[in-house]
């Protein structure tokens, strides 16, 4: 058995032991209307930023294509 395989097996055993011995508590949480409104606002902002990133990437690709065409002529 290779050393890498042995280390991988030991790491998996350590992780398994940590999950089995770690006590977990379930905590109920409620989201208020203000928090939900904030999450909706953040979600809209994130979608706008993602759209702007996609548009910027497309514009960069168009510029690269035009520069390539201009320099090869």
PDB file of N, H, CA, C and O in Angstrom:
ATOM      1  N   UNK A   1       0.846  -1.162   0.000  1.00  0.00           N
ATOM      2  CA  UNK A   1       0.000   0.000   0.000  1.00  0.00           C
ATOM      3  C   UNK A   1       0.902   1.239   0.000  1.00  0.00           C
ATOM      4  O   UNK A   1       1.891   1.296   0.730  1.00  0.00           O
ATOM      5  N   UNK A   2       0.551   2.219  -0.819  1.00  0.00           N
ATOM      6  H   UNK A   2      -0.253   2.173  -1.412  1.00  0.00           H
ATOM      7  CA  UNK A   2       1.381   3.418  -0.913  1.00  0.00           C
ATOM      8  C   UNK A   2       1.143   4.329   0.290  1.00  0.00           C
ATOM      9  O   UNK A   2       0.137   4.225   0.991  1.00  0.00           O
ATOM     10  N   UNK A   3       2.099   5.217   0.498  1.00  0.00           N
ATOM     11  H   UNK A   3       2.916   5.301  -0.072  1.00  0.00           H
ATOM     12  CA  UNK A   3       1.995   6.148   1.622  1.00  0.00           C
ATOM     13  C   UNK A   3       0.795   7.079   1.474  1.00  0.00           C
ATOM     14  O   UNK A   3       0.125   7.402   2.456  1.00  0.00           O
ATOM     15  N   UNK A   4       0.527   7.507   0.236  1.00  0.00           N
ATOM     16  H   UNK A   4       1.071   7.244  -0.561  1.00  0.00           H
ATOM     17  CA  UNK A   4      -0.591   8.421   0.016  1.00  0.00           C
ATOM     18  C   UNK A   4      -1.915   7.749   0.378  1.00  0.00           C
ATOM     19  O   UNK A   4      -2.794   8.377   0.969  1.00  0.00           O
ATOM     20  N   UNK A   5      -2.052   6.484   0.023  1.00  0.00           N
ATOM     21  H   UNK A   5      -1.338   5.975  -0.457  1.00  0.00           H
ATOM     22  CA  UNK A   5      -3.284   5.757   0.318  1.00  0.00           C
ATOM     23  C   UNK A   5      -3.452   5.589   1.832  1.00  0.00           C
ATOM     24  O   UNK A   5      -4.558   5.706   2.358  1.00  0.00           O
ATOM     25  N   UNK A   6      -2.343   5.315   2.524  1.00  0.00           N
ATOM     26  H   UNK A   6      -1.444   5.221   2.097  1.00  0.00           H
ATOM     27  CA  UNK A   6      -2.385   5.160   3.971  1.00  0.00           C
ATOM     28  C   UNK A   6      -2.795   6.467   4.640  1.00  0.00           C
ATOM     29  O   UNK A   6      -3.612   6.459   5.560  1.00  0.00           O
ATOM     30  N   UNK A   7      -2.235   7.596   4.186  1.00  0.00           N
ATOM     31  H   UNK A   7      -1.571   7.603   3.438  1.00  0.00           H
ATOM     32  CA  UNK A   7      -2.601   8.894   4.749  1.00  0.00           C
ATOM     33  C   UNK A   7      -4.068   9.214   4.492  1.00  0.00           C
ATOM     34  O   UNK A   7      -4.750   9.753   5.364  1.00  0.00           O
ATOM     35  N   UNK A   8      -4.549   8.887   3.309  1.00  0.00           N
ATOM     36  H   UNK A   8      -3.995   8.449   2.601  1.00  0.00           H
ATOM     37  CA  UNK A   8      -5.941   9.127   2.977  1.00  0.00           C
ATOM     38  C   UNK A   8      -6.867   8.330   3.892  1.00  0.00           C
ATOM     39  O   UNK A   8      -7.876   8.854   4.364  1.00  0.00           O
ATOM     40  N   UNK A   9      -6.527   7.068   4.141  1.00  0.00           N
ATOM     41  H   UNK A   9      -5.708   6.642   3.757  1.00  0.00           H
ATOM     42  CA  UNK A   9      -7.349   6.229   5.006  1.00  0.00           C
ATOM     43  C   UNK A   9      -7.348   6.760   6.448  1.00  0.00           C
ATOM     44  O   UNK A   9      -8.386   6.758   7.110  1.00  0.00           O
ATOM     45  N   UNK A  10      -6.178   7.216   6.933  1.00  0.00           N
ATOM     46  H   UNK A  10      -5.335   7.218   6.395  1.00  0.00           H
ATOM     47  CA  UNK A  10      -6.099   7.761   8.284  1.00  0.00           C
ATOM     48  C   UNK A  10      -6.900   9.051   8.405  1.00  0.00           C
ATOM     49  O   UNK A  10      -7.558   9.285   9.419  1.00  0.00           O
ATOM     50  N   UNK A  11      -6.847   9.886   7.374  1.00  0.00           N
ATOM     51  H   UNK A  11      -6.313   9.696   6.551  1.00  0.00           H
ATOM     52  CA  UNK A  11      -7.605  11.137   7.379  1.00  0.00           C
ATOM     53  C   UNK A  11      -9.097  10.885   7.418  1.00  0.00           C
ATOM     54  O   UNK A  11      -9.827  11.578   8.126  1.00  0.00           O
ATOM     55  N   UNK A  12      -9.565   9.888   6.655  1.00  0.00           N
ATOM     56  H   UNK A  12      -8.972   9.325   6.079  1.00  0.00           H
ATOM     57  CA  UNK A  12     -10.992   9.576   6.642  1.00  0.00           C
ATOM     58  C   UNK A  12     -11.443   9.070   8.006  1.00  0.00           C
ATOM     59  O   UNK A  12     -12.537   9.401   8.463  1.00  0.00           O
ATOM     60  N   UNK A  13     -10.615   8.279   8.648  1.00  0.00           N
ATOM     61  H   UNK A  13      -9.726   8.010   8.277  1.00  0.00           H
ATOM     62  CA  UNK A  13     -10.973   7.757   9.968  1.00  0.00           C
ATOM     63  C   UNK A  13     -11.058   8.893  10.977  1.00  0.00           C
ATOM     64  O   UNK A  13     -11.943   8.896  11.832  1.00  0.00           O
ATOM     65  N   UNK A  14     -10.140   9.866  10.886  1.00  0.00           N
ATOM     66  H   UNK A  14      -9.420   9.864  10.192  1.00  0.00           H
ATOM     67  CA  UNK A  14     -10.159  11.004  11.800  1.00  0.00           C
ATOM     68  C   UNK A  14     -11.402  11.853  11.623  1.00  0.00           C
ATOM     69  O   UNK A  14     -12.000  12.301  12.600  1.00  0.00           O
ATOM     70  N   UNK A  15     -11.792  12.074  10.373  1.00  0.00           N
ATOM     71  H   UNK A  15     -11.306  11.709   9.579  1.00  0.00           H
ATOM     72  CA  UNK A  15     -12.990  12.865  10.098  1.00  0.00           C
ATOM     73  C   UNK A  15     -14.221  12.132  10.598  1.00  0.00           C
ATOM     74  O   UNK A  15     -15.102  12.743  11.201  1.00  0.00           O
ATOM     75  N   UNK A  16     -14.295  10.841  10.357  1.00  0.00           N
ATOM     76  H   UNK A  16     -13.579  10.343   9.867  1.00  0.00           H
ATOM     77  CA  UNK A  16     -15.439  10.049  10.799  1.00  0.00           C
ATOM     78  C   UNK A  16     -15.557  10.097  12.319  1.00  0.00           C
ATOM     79  O   UNK A  16     -16.656  10.247  12.853  1.00  0.00           O
ATOM     80  N   UNK A  17     -14.433   9.970  13.013  1.00  0.00           N
ATOM     81  H   UNK A  17     -13.540   9.848  12.579  1.00  0.00           H
ATOM     82  CA  UNK A  17     -14.436   9.978  14.471  1.00  0.00           C
ATOM     83  C   UNK A  17     -14.888  11.350  14.985  1.00  0.00           C
ATOM     84  O   UNK A  17     -15.620  11.429  15.972  1.00  0.00           O
ATOM     85  N   UNK A  18     -14.458  12.424  14.326  1.00  0.00           N
ATOM     86  H   UNK A  18     -13.863  12.360  13.525  1.00  0.00           H
ATOM     87  CA  UNK A  18     -14.830  13.770  14.752  1.00  0.00           C
ATOM     88  C   UNK A  18     -16.333  13.977  14.620  1.00  0.00           C
ATOM     89  O   UNK A  18     -16.953  14.590  15.489  1.00  0.00           O
ATOM     90  N   UNK A  19     -16.925  13.470  13.540  1.00  0.00           N
ATOM     91  H   UNK A  19     -16.422  12.971  12.834  1.00  0.00           H
ATOM     92  CA  UNK A  19     -18.360  13.632  13.353  1.00  0.00           C
ATOM     93  C   UNK A  19     -19.153  12.783  14.338  1.00  0.00           C
ATOM     94  O   UNK A  19     -20.228  13.190  14.780  1.00  0.00           O
ATOM     95  N   UNK A  20     -18.642  11.621  14.681  1.00  0.00           N
ATOM     96  H   UNK A  20     -17.770  11.290  14.321  1.00  0.00           H
ATOM     97  CA  UNK A  20     -19.384  10.743  15.575  1.00  0.00           C
ATOM     98  C   UNK A  20     -19.326  11.218  17.018  1.00  0.00           C
ATOM     99  O   UNK A  20     -20.282  11.019  17.769  1.00  0.00           O
ATOM    100  N   UNK A  21     -18.217  11.846  17.424  1.00  0.00           N
ATOM    101  H   UNK A  21     -17.441  12.007  16.815  1.00  0.00           H
ATOM    102  CA  UNK A  21     -18.073  12.240  18.827  1.00  0.00           C
ATOM    103  C   UNK A  21     -18.518  13.663  19.087  1.00  0.00           C
ATOM    104  O   UNK A  21     -18.659  14.054  20.246  1.00  0.00           O
ATOM    105  N   UNK A  22     -18.743  14.448  18.054  1.00  0.00           N
ATOM    106  H   UNK A  22     -18.629  14.131  17.112  1.00  0.00           H
ATOM    107  CA  UNK A  22     -19.124  15.847  18.231  1.00  0.00           C
ATOM    108  C   UNK A  22     -20.615  15.949  18.522  1.00  0.00           C
ATOM    109  O   UNK A  22     -21.435  15.570  17.686  1.00  0.00           O
ATOM    110  N   UNK A  23     -20.976  16.461  19.706  1.00  0.00           N
ATOM    111  H   UNK A  23     -20.310  16.769  20.385  1.00  0.00           H
ATOM    112  CA  UNK A  23     -22.414  16.598  20.000  1.00  0.00           C
ATOM    113  C   UNK A  23     -22.998  17.770  19.212  1.00  0.00           C
ATOM    114  O   UNK A  23     -22.399  18.842  19.125  1.00  0.00           O
ATOM    115  N   UNK A  24     -24.152  17.546  18.654  1.00  0.00           N
ATOM    116  H   UNK A  24     -24.639  16.676  18.724  1.00  0.00           H
ATOM    117  CA  UNK A  24     -24.793  18.597  17.873  1.00  0.00           C
ATOM    118  C   UNK A  24     -26.145  18.920  18.481  1.00  0.00           C
ATOM    119  O   UNK A  24     -26.852  18.040  18.972  1.00  0.00           O
ATOM    120  N   UNK A  25     -26.488  20.187  18.440  1.00  0.00           N
ATOM    121  H   UNK A  25     -25.913  20.902  18.041  1.00  0.00           H
ATOM    122  CA  UNK A  25     -27.777  20.627  18.945  1.00  0.00           C
ATOM    123  C   UNK A  25     -28.528  21.270  17.793  1.00  0.00           C
ATOM    124  O   UNK A  25     -27.968  22.046  17.019  1.00  0.00           O
ATOM    125  N   UNK A  26     -29.789  20.938  17.698  1.00  0.00           N
ATOM    126  H   UNK A  26     -30.244  20.308  18.327  1.00  0.00           H
ATOM    127  CA  UNK A  26     -30.631  21.539  16.677  1.00  0.00           C
ATOM    128  C   UNK A  26     -31.245  22.800  17.266  1.00  0.00           C
ATOM    129  O   UNK A  26     -31.862  22.761  18.330  1.00  0.00           O
ATOM    130  N   UNK A  27     -31.075  23.900  16.582  1.00  0.00           N
ATOM    131  H   UNK A  27     -30.574  23.932  15.717  1.00  0.00           H
ATOM    132  CA  UNK A  27     -31.612  25.168  17.057  1.00  0.00           C
ATOM    133  C   UNK A  27     -32.604  25.669  16.031  1.00  0.00           C
ATOM    134  O   UNK A  27     -32.258  25.831  14.861  1.00  0.00           O
ATOM    135  N   UNK A  28     -33.809  25.910  16.445  1.00  0.00           N
ATOM    136  H   UNK A  28     -34.090  25.778  17.395  1.00  0.00           H
ATOM    137  CA  UNK A  28     -34.813  26.440  15.543  1.00  0.00           C
ATOM    138  C   UNK A  28     -34.596  27.932  15.343  1.00  0.00           C
ATOM    139  O   UNK A  28     -34.233  28.648  16.276  1.00  0.00           O
ATOM    140  N   UNK A  29     -34.819  28.386  14.133  1.00  0.00           N
ATOM    141  H   UNK A  29     -35.114  27.804  13.376  1.00  0.00           H
ATOM    142  CA  UNK A  29     -34.660  29.816  13.878  1.00  0.00           C
ATOM    143  C   UNK A  29     -35.844  30.302  13.063  1.00  0.00           C
ATOM    144  O   UNK A  29     -36.371  29.597  12.203  1.00  0.00           O
ATOM    145  N   UNK A  30     -36.234  31.498  13.354  1.00  0.00           N
ATOM    146  H   UNK A  30     -35.806  32.071  14.053  1.00  0.00           H
ATOM    147  CA  UNK A  30     -37.302  32.115  12.596  1.00  0.00           C
ATOM    148  C   UNK A  30     -36.746  33.349  11.913  1.00  0.00           C
ATOM    149  O   UNK A  30     -35.900  34.056  12.459  1.00  0.00           O
ATOM    150  N   UNK A  31     -37.237  33.591  10.710  1.00  0.00           N
ATOM    151  H   UNK A  31     -37.924  33.016  10.266  1.00  0.00           H
ATOM    152  CA  UNK A  31     -36.782  34.739   9.949  1.00  0.00           C
ATOM    153  C   UNK A  31     -37.873  35.789   9.999  1.00  0.00           C
ATOM    154  O   UNK A  31     -39.018  35.536   9.624  1.00  0.00           O
ATOM    155  N   UNK A  32     -37.506  36.965  10.465  1.00  0.00           N
ATOM    156  H   UNK A  32     -36.576  37.171  10.770  1.00  0.00           H
ATOM    157  CA  UNK A  32     -38.487  38.035  10.540  1.00  0.00           C
ATOM    158  C   UNK A  32     -38.726  38.604   9.146  1.00  0.00           C
ATOM    159  O   UNK A  32     -37.975  38.326   8.211  1.00  0.00           O
ATOM    160  N   UNK A  33     -39.763  39.388   9.022  1.00  0.00           N
ATOM    161  H   UNK A  33     -40.373  39.614   9.782  1.00  0.00           H
ATOM    162  CA  UNK A  33     -40.093  39.974   7.719  1.00  0.00           C
ATOM    163  C   UNK A  33     -39.014  40.940   7.267  1.00  0.00           C
ATOM    164  O   UNK A  33     -38.731  41.039   6.073  1.00  0.00           O
ATOM    165  N   UNK A  34     -38.410  41.652   8.205  1.00  0.00           N
ATOM    166  H   UNK A  34     -38.640  41.572   9.175  1.00  0.00           H
ATOM    167  CA  UNK A  34     -37.345  42.597   7.855  1.00  0.00           C
ATOM    168  C   UNK A  34     -36.140  41.845   7.309  1.00  0.00           C
ATOM    169  O   UNK A  34     -35.539  42.265   6.320  1.00  0.00           O
ATOM    170  N   UNK A  35     -35.786  40.736   7.950  1.00  0.00           N
ATOM    171  H   UNK A  35     -36.275  40.395   8.753  1.00  0.00           H
ATOM    172  CA  UNK A  35     -34.658  39.937   7.477  1.00  0.00           C
ATOM    173  C   UNK A  35     -34.956  39.335   6.113  1.00  0.00           C
ATOM    174  O   UNK A  35     -34.076  39.260   5.255  1.00  0.00           O
ATOM    175  N   UNK A  36     -36.203  38.906   5.915  1.00  0.00           N
ATOM    176  H   UNK A  36     -36.917  38.968   6.612  1.00  0.00           H
ATOM    177  CA  UNK A  36     -36.578  38.333   4.625  1.00  0.00           C
ATOM    178  C   UNK A  36     -36.505  39.399   3.538  1.00  0.00           C
ATOM    179  O   UNK A  36     -36.067  39.123   2.421  1.00  0.00           O
ATOM    180  N   UNK A  37     -36.936  40.618   3.866  1.00  0.00           N
ATOM    181  H   UNK A  37     -37.292  40.841   4.774  1.00  0.00           H
ATOM    182  CA  UNK A  37     -36.843  41.721   2.913  1.00  0.00           C
ATOM    183  C   UNK A  37     -35.403  42.048   2.574  1.00  0.00           C
ATOM    184  O   UNK A  37     -35.078  42.342   1.424  1.00  0.00           O
ATOM    185  N   UNK A  38     -34.523  41.995   3.596  1.00  0.00           N
ATOM    186  H   UNK A  38     -34.787  41.756   4.530  1.00  0.00           H
ATOM    187  CA  UNK A  38     -33.101  42.231   3.355  1.00  0.00           C
ATOM    188  C   UNK A  38     -32.513  41.149   2.457  1.00  0.00           C
ATOM    189  O   UNK A  38     -31.698  41.432   1.579  1.00  0.00           O
ATOM    190  N   UNK A  39     -32.938  39.892   2.689  1.00  0.00           N
ATOM    191  H   UNK A  39     -33.600  39.662   3.403  1.00  0.00           H
ATOM    192  CA  UNK A  39     -32.438  38.798   1.855  1.00  0.00           C
ATOM    193  C   UNK A  39     -32.907  38.949   0.417  1.00  0.00           C
ATOM    194  O   UNK A  39     -32.149  38.680  -0.515  1.00  0.00           O
ATOM    195  N   UNK A  40     -34.153  39.377   0.229  1.00  0.00           N
ATOM    196  H   UNK A  40     -34.769  39.595   0.986  1.00  0.00           H
ATOM    197  CA  UNK A  40     -34.666  39.595  -1.124  1.00  0.00           C
ATOM    198  C   UNK A  40     -33.892  40.704  -1.822  1.00  0.00           C
ATOM    199  O   UNK A  40     -33.558  40.595  -3.002  1.00  0.00           O
ATOM    200  N   UNK A  41     -33.612  41.773  -1.078  1.00  0.00           N
ATOM    201  H   UNK A  41     -33.884  41.861  -0.120  1.00  0.00           H
ATOM    202  CA  UNK A  41     -32.862  42.897  -1.642  1.00  0.00           C
ATOM    203  C   UNK A  41     -31.450  42.454  -2.029  1.00  0.00           C
ATOM    204  O   UNK A  41     -30.964  42.798  -3.106  1.00  0.00           O
ATOM    205  N   UNK A  42     -30.794  41.693  -1.152  1.00  0.00           N
ATOM    206  H   UNK A  42     -31.190  41.413  -0.276  1.00  0.00           H
ATOM    207  CA  UNK A  42     -29.456  41.195  -1.445  1.00  0.00           C
ATOM    208  C   UNK A  42     -29.485  40.253  -2.638  1.00  0.00           C
ATOM    209  O   UNK A  42     -28.560  40.256  -3.449  1.00  0.00           O
ATOM    210  N   UNK A  43     -30.522  39.457  -2.754  1.00  0.00           N
ATOM    211  H   UNK A  43     -31.274  39.454  -2.095  1.00  0.00           H
ATOM    212  CA  UNK A  43     -30.641  38.529  -3.866  1.00  0.00           C
ATOM    213  C   UNK A  43     -30.758  39.290  -5.189  1.00  0.00           C
ATOM    214  O   UNK A  43     -30.146  38.911  -6.187  1.00  0.00           O
ATOM    215  N   UNK A  44     -31.549  40.367  -5.186  1.00  0.00           N
ATOM    216  H   UNK A  44     -32.046  40.675  -4.375  1.00  0.00           H
ATOM    217  CA  UNK A  44     -31.683  41.188  -6.396  1.00  0.00           C
ATOM    218  C   UNK A  44     -30.357  41.840  -6.749  1.00  0.00           C
ATOM    219  O   UNK A  44     -29.976  41.894  -7.918  1.00  0.00           O
ATOM    220  N   UNK A  45     -29.651  42.337  -5.733  1.00  0.00           N
ATOM    221  H   UNK A  45     -29.960  42.293  -4.783  1.00  0.00           H
ATOM    222  CA  UNK A  45     -28.354  42.967  -5.974  1.00  0.00           C
ATOM    223  C   UNK A  45     -27.367  41.965  -6.555  1.00  0.00           C
ATOM    224  O   UNK A  45     -26.625  42.284  -7.484  1.00  0.00           O
ATOM    225  N   UNK A  46     -27.360  40.763  -6.012  1.00  0.00           N
ATOM    226  H   UNK A  46     -27.963  40.505  -5.257  1.00  0.00           H
ATOM    227  CA  UNK A  46     -26.446  39.735  -6.503  1.00  0.00           C
ATOM    228  C   UNK A  46     -26.764  39.349  -7.940  1.00  0.00           C
ATOM    229  O   UNK A  46     -25.855  39.126  -8.740  1.00  0.00           O
ATOM    230  N   UNK A  47     -28.056  39.268  -8.273  1.00  0.00           N
ATOM    231  H   UNK A  47     -28.794  39.448  -7.623  1.00  0.00           H
ATOM    232  CA  UNK A  47     -28.413  38.898  -9.642  1.00  0.00           C
ATOM    233  C   UNK A  47     -28.038  40.013 -10.617  1.00  0.00           C
ATOM    234  O   UNK A  47     -27.620  39.737 -11.742  1.00  0.00           O
ATOM    235  N   UNK A  48     -28.185  41.270 -10.196  1.00  0.00           N
ATOM    236  H   UNK A  48     -28.524  41.495  -9.283  1.00  0.00           H
ATOM    237  CA  UNK A  48     -27.772  42.382 -11.051  1.00  0.00           C
ATOM    238  C   UNK A  48     -26.261  42.376 -11.251  1.00  0.00           C
ATOM    239  O   UNK A  48     -25.777  42.578 -12.364  1.00  0.00           O
ATOM    240  N   UNK A  49     -25.523  42.144 -10.179  1.00  0.00           N
ATOM    241  H   UNK A  49     -25.916  41.980  -9.274  1.00  0.00           H
ATOM    242  CA  UNK A  49     -24.061  42.097 -10.302  1.00  0.00           C
ATOM    243  C   UNK A  49     -23.616  40.933 -11.177  1.00  0.00           C
ATOM    244  O   UNK A  49     -22.665  41.065 -11.948  1.00  0.00           O
ATOM    245  N   UNK A  50     -24.289  39.805 -11.068  1.00  0.00           N
ATOM    246  H   UNK A  50     -25.061  39.697 -10.443  1.00  0.00           H
ATOM    247  CA  UNK A  50     -23.948  38.657 -11.914  1.00  0.00           C
ATOM    248  C   UNK A  50     -24.215  38.976 -13.378  1.00  0.00           C
ATOM    249  O   UNK A  50     -23.414  38.631 -14.247  1.00  0.00           O
ATOM    250  N   UNK A  51     -25.331  39.631 -13.653  1.00  0.00           N
ATOM    251  H   UNK A  51     -25.981  39.911 -12.948  1.00  0.00           H
ATOM    252  CA  UNK A  51     -25.663  40.020 -15.020  1.00  0.00           C
ATOM    253  C   UNK A  51     -24.644  41.008 -15.568  1.00  0.00           C
ATOM    254  O   UNK A  51     -24.226  40.897 -16.721  1.00  0.00           O
ATOM    255  N   UNK A  52     -24.241  41.979 -14.745  1.00  0.00           N
ATOM    256  H   UNK A  52     -24.580  42.069 -13.809  1.00  0.00           H
ATOM    257  CA  UNK A  52     -23.218  42.933 -15.174  1.00  0.00           C
ATOM    258  C   UNK A  52     -21.885  42.239 -15.445  1.00  0.00           C
ATOM    259  O   UNK A  52     -21.168  42.613 -16.373  1.00  0.00           O
ATOM    260  N   UNK A  53     -21.554  41.240 -14.646  1.00  0.00           N
ATOM    261  H   UNK A  53     -22.136  40.936 -13.892  1.00  0.00           H
ATOM    262  CA  UNK A  53     -20.325  40.481 -14.873  1.00  0.00           C
ATOM    263  C   UNK A  53     -20.368  39.723 -16.187  1.00  0.00           C
ATOM    264  O   UNK A  53     -19.370  39.670 -16.907  1.00  0.00           O
ATOM    265  N   UNK A  54     -21.510  39.137 -16.507  1.00  0.00           N
ATOM    266  H   UNK A  54     -22.320  39.179 -15.922  1.00  0.00           H
ATOM    267  CA  UNK A  54     -21.658  38.403 -17.766  1.00  0.00           C
ATOM    268  C   UNK A  54     -21.561  39.358 -18.945  1.00  0.00           C
ATOM    269  O   UNK A  54     -20.895  39.058 -19.936  1.00  0.00           O
ATOM    270  N   UNK A  55     -22.227  40.516 -18.842  1.00  0.00           N
ATOM    271  H   UNK A  55     -22.768  40.760 -18.037  1.00  0.00           H
ATOM    272  CA  UNK A  55     -22.169  41.506 -19.923  1.00  0.00           C
ATOM    273  C   UNK A  55     -20.739  42.004 -20.106  1.00  0.00           C
ATOM    274  O   UNK A  55     -20.272  42.136 -21.237  1.00  0.00           O
ATOM    275  N   UNK A  56     -20.047  42.278 -19.018  1.00  0.00           N
ATOM    276  H   UNK A  56     -20.426  42.171 -18.099  1.00  0.00           H
ATOM    277  CA  UNK A  56     -18.655  42.721 -19.090  1.00  0.00           C
ATOM    278  C   UNK A  56     -17.757  41.681 -19.745  1.00  0.00           C
ATOM    279  O   UNK A  56     -16.875  42.026 -20.532  1.00  0.00           O
ATOM    280  N   UNK A  57     -17.976  40.416 -19.425  1.00  0.00           N
ATOM    281  H   UNK A  57     -18.692  40.136 -18.786  1.00  0.00           H
ATOM    282  CA  UNK A  57     -17.181  39.345 -20.027  1.00  0.00           C
ATOM    283  C   UNK A  57     -17.421  39.270 -21.527  1.00  0.00           C
ATOM    284  O   UNK A  57     -16.477  39.110 -22.300  1.00  0.00           O
ATOM    285  N   UNK A  58     -18.673  39.383 -21.942  1.00  0.00           N
ATOM    286  H   UNK A  58     -19.440  39.513 -21.314  1.00  0.00           H
ATOM    287  CA  UNK A  58     -18.998  39.337 -23.368  1.00  0.00           C
ATOM    288  C   UNK A  58     -18.366  40.522 -24.093  1.00  0.00           C
ATOM    289  O   UNK A  58     -17.809  40.358 -25.179  1.00  0.00           O
ATOM    290  N   UNK A  59     -18.449  41.717 -23.499  1.00  0.00           N
ATOM    291  H   UNK A  59     -18.901  41.850 -22.617  1.00  0.00           H
ATOM    292  CA  UNK A  59     -17.833  42.886 -24.123  1.00  0.00           C
ATOM    293  C   UNK A  59     -16.317  42.737 -24.226  1.00  0.00           C
ATOM    294  O   UNK A  59     -15.726  43.137 -25.229  1.00  0.00           O
ATOM    295  N   UNK A  60     -15.689  42.173 -23.212  1.00  0.00           N
ATOM    296  H   UNK A  60     -16.169  41.848 -22.397  1.00  0.00           H
ATOM    297  CA  UNK A  60     -14.241  41.924 -23.265  1.00  0.00           C
ATOM    298  C   UNK A  60     -13.898  40.959 -24.393  1.00  0.00           C
ATOM    299  O   UNK A  60     -12.907  41.160 -25.095  1.00  0.00           O
ATOM    300  N   UNK A  61     -14.694  39.923 -24.575  1.00  0.00           N
ATOM    301  H   UNK A  61     -15.499  39.759 -24.004  1.00  0.00           H
ATOM    302  CA  UNK A  61     -14.441  38.976 -25.661  1.00  0.00           C
ATOM    303  C   UNK A  61     -14.586  39.648 -27.027  1.00  0.00           C
ATOM    304  O   UNK A  61     -13.811  39.374 -27.944  1.00  0.00           O
ATOM    305  N   UNK A  62     -15.581  40.527 -27.158  1.00  0.00           N
ATOM    306  H   UNK A  62     -16.211  40.749 -26.414  1.00  0.00           H
ATOM    307  CA  UNK A  62     -15.764  41.244 -28.430  1.00  0.00           C
ATOM    308  C   UNK A  62     -14.560  42.136 -28.708  1.00  0.00           C
ATOM    309  O   UNK A  62     -14.077  42.185 -29.839  1.00  0.00           O
ATOM    310  N   UNK A  63     -14.073  42.837 -27.699  1.00  0.00           N
ATOM    311  H   UNK A  63     -14.465  42.797 -26.780  1.00  0.00           H
ATOM    312  CA  UNK A  63     -12.898  43.692 -27.866  1.00  0.00           C
ATOM    313  C   UNK A  63     -11.685  42.856 -28.263  1.00  0.00           C
ATOM    314  O   UNK A  63     -10.921  43.254 -29.141  1.00  0.00           O
ATOM    315  N   UNK A  64     -11.504  41.709 -27.627  1.00  0.00           N
ATOM    316  H   UNK A  64     -12.125  41.385 -26.913  1.00  0.00           H
ATOM    317  CA  UNK A  64     -10.369  40.838 -27.964  1.00  0.00           C
ATOM    318  C   UNK A  64     -10.468  40.380 -29.415  1.00  0.00           C
ATOM    319  O   UNK A  64      -9.458  40.344 -30.118  1.00  0.00           O
ATOM    320  N   UNK A  65     -11.656  40.031 -29.870  1.00  0.00           N
ATOM    321  H   UNK A  65     -12.477  40.060 -29.299  1.00  0.00           H
ATOM    322  CA  UNK A  65     -11.837  39.591 -31.257  1.00  0.00           C
ATOM    323  C   UNK A  65     -11.509  40.720 -32.222  1.00  0.00           C
ATOM    324  O   UNK A  65     -10.803  40.500 -33.206  1.00  0.00           O
ATOM    325  N   UNK A  66     -12.015  41.939 -31.955  1.00  0.00           N
ATOM    326  H   UNK A  66     -12.588  42.117 -31.156  1.00  0.00           H
ATOM    327  CA  UNK A  66     -11.722  43.070 -32.834  1.00  0.00           C
ATOM    328  C   UNK A  66     -10.232  43.400 -32.859  1.00  0.00           C
ATOM    329  O   UNK A  66      -9.679  43.688 -33.920  1.00  0.00           O
ATOM    330  N   UNK A  67      -9.586  43.360 -31.709  1.00  0.00           N
ATOM    331  H   UNK A  67     -10.035  43.126 -30.847  1.00  0.00           H
ATOM    332  CA  UNK A  67      -8.145  43.637 -31.660  1.00  0.00           C
ATOM    333  C   UNK A  67      -7.380  42.567 -32.430  1.00  0.00           C
ATOM    334  O   UNK A  67      -6.420  42.885 -33.133  1.00  0.00           O
ATOM    335  N   UNK A  68      -7.783  41.317 -32.311  1.00  0.00           N
ATOM    336  H   UNK A  68      -8.563  41.059 -31.741  1.00  0.00           H
ATOM    337  CA  UNK A  68      -7.124  40.240 -33.050  1.00  0.00           C
ATOM    338  C   UNK A  68      -7.288  40.442 -34.557  1.00  0.00           C
ATOM    339  O   UNK A  68      -6.331  40.297 -35.318  1.00  0.00           O
ATOM    340  N   UNK A  69      -8.509  40.778 -34.981  1.00  0.00           N
ATOM    341  H   UNK A  69      -9.287  40.895 -34.364  1.00  0.00           H
ATOM    342  CA  UNK A  69      -8.762  41.008 -36.414  1.00  0.00           C
ATOM    343  C   UNK A  69      -7.950  42.207 -36.885  1.00  0.00           C
ATOM    344  O   UNK A  69      -7.347  42.147 -37.956  1.00  0.00           O
ATOM    345  N   UNK A  70      -7.917  43.285 -36.124  1.00  0.00           N
ATOM    346  H   UNK A  70      -8.407  43.334 -35.253  1.00  0.00           H
ATOM    347  CA  UNK A  70      -7.196  44.498 -36.519  1.00  0.00           C
ATOM    348  C   UNK A  70      -5.698  44.231 -36.636  1.00  0.00           C
ATOM    349  O   UNK A  70      -5.053  44.724 -37.561  1.00  0.00           O
ATOM    350  N   UNK A  71      -5.140  43.454 -35.705  1.00  0.00           N
ATOM    351  H   UNK A  71      -5.664  43.054 -34.953  1.00  0.00           H
ATOM    352  CA  UNK A  71      -3.685  43.239 -35.730  1.00  0.00           C
ATOM    353  C   UNK A  71      -3.283  42.224 -36.789  1.00  0.00           C
ATOM    354  O   UNK A  71      -2.129  42.226 -37.217  1.00  0.00           O
ATOM    355  N   UNK A  72      -4.185  41.360 -37.225  1.00  0.00           N
ATOM    356  H   UNK A  72      -5.123  41.358 -36.877  1.00  0.00           H
ATOM    357  CA  UNK A  72      -3.802  40.371 -38.244  1.00  0.00           C
ATOM    358  C   UNK A  72      -3.985  40.912 -39.661  1.00  0.00           C
ATOM    359  O   UNK A  72      -3.481  40.297 -40.600  1.00  0.00           O
ATOM    360  N   UNK A  73      -4.674  42.020 -39.859  1.00  0.00           N
ATOM    361  H   UNK A  73      -5.083  42.520 -39.096  1.00  0.00           H
ATOM    362  CA  UNK A  73      -4.862  42.585 -41.213  1.00  0.00           C
ATOM    363  C   UNK A  73      -3.712  43.420 -41.634  1.00  0.00           C
ATOM    364  O   UNK A  73      -3.714  43.963 -42.738  1.00  0.00           O
TER     365      UNK A  73
END
